[in-house]
Amino acid sequence: MKDPFTISAHEVNKFTYCPHQWYYERAYGAKALRTAYRERNERLGLEDATGANLSRGLAYHAGFSARKRWSWALVLLALAAVAVCFLRMRGYL
């Protein structure tokens, strides 16, 4: 049985890639998830579950990357504003 308080390096790698995937696999187990996916796809009449999941995952991570870029841009803008305020207070600008 797997120790619920121990996290392996492989799990850390999975978490950094996709926290949702790591959580569901940790909570339910990979075998149970594969069974649930297969049952859902049969119920919905989806033939190529792997391709559908791949395309949804790529779209999710592409959106995540875009949000990450915007977050960094906002952080840099805030730092620039703080620097300008600091320089004005010191009389350099």
C-alpha positions, 0 to 999 in steps of 0.5 A: 500500500502506498503511504499517503504522506510520501510524495515521490519525485515522479509525483512532483514532476506530474504536479508541476506539469498538471496539478489536476492530473496529479490530484485525481490520480493521487485521490482515485488511482490511475486504474480507476481513472482509466476505467471511468474514462473508458465508461464515460467515452462509451456512454457518450459514443466517443471513439478516440478518447486519447486524441480528444483528451490530448487536444483538450489538454493541449488547449488547457495548457496553451491557455495556462501559458498565455495567462502565465505570460500576462501575469509576468507582464503585470508583475513587471509593470507593477515593478516599473511603477514602483521604481518610478515612484521611488525615483520621483520621491528621491528627486531623480525624476 
